[in-house]
């Protein structure tokens, strides 16, 4: 009984400290919101890599001096930082380049179009939305546009470019949001004599913050005229990655088309053999749970989007065919039980990844720990 009373007393002290922690977190969140308002007033970016690096290093030093387990404070601080970035939704940004002329988003009622419309509106820009049913007003909406963003499905993008470009003022910056850049850039350059900028947001419309999100920028013509767009997106916290259209499309064949195809095929195969998903999840390791969650994530979204991405180009088809061709010899050595060949192939591939292999092992470990922490019983 004495031991139970002691445990009860200890738990009471822990509860009291937890309440104090929560109050301190509330106070910190209030200060973060005030800091966000200050950043907006001074046109500072929503995200500072230098400030984040300082916080992580300084608090790690303090934690070590206090004898706390390595990584504990870093995990907590990273979560706090993520929450602070989420709190900086599309309401906390200054306008990089004010103008009375509107920003027009063609397809602005779609999920991605709405996201960017919100960010531009809450940054002080005049925003106009143009959808198919609004086309009778297209001339009125486009004639004085400062920038036009085409945010429609890939299959319709070139037709919309041809339809909209003749209505734009010559100095209007014409942009697209598609995941295929070379043909879209060519179409925009051909149809519009003014500034052209290819953009590819490397995220979905369900994000809660633009901080650390990647937006690919592919220059087309008069890049300086569209620099205010990139500066504004950087102010939102996005990371702007510049490359050529050819580099982009080659990379996307691997990053998107091949990856989505293999995920799609794995999901299709599971649906055919139809295992009990509840049992599979109960028996799974954290890494498999994360993998199957990524498969399920794909099938929870718009199938037309993935069809457009995977089937966007002949390059994608060629790459997928090459991947399929590579599977047969790998299967052959498995079927033959040739462990020596397997180990040799494994070593060769490890050499390709080089130092990244160890880096990915460390980084994935942190992800898997989070998956395990959030795992539901049963």
LINBELKA-V535033 format. One line per field, one symbol per residue. burial: + if it has 16 or more other ideal C-beta (glycine too) atoms within 10 Angstrom, else -. Layout:
burial=???
//
This chain:
burial=-------------------------------+---+--++----+++----+--+----+--+---------++--+--++--++--+++-+++++-----+++++++-+-++++++-++-++-++++++-------+--++--++++++++-+-+++-++--++-++---++++++++++++++++++-++-++++++++-------+++++-+++++++-+-++++++-++++++++---+-+--++--++--++++++-++--+--+-------------+-+--++-+--+--+------++-+++-++--+--++--------------------------------------------------+-------
//
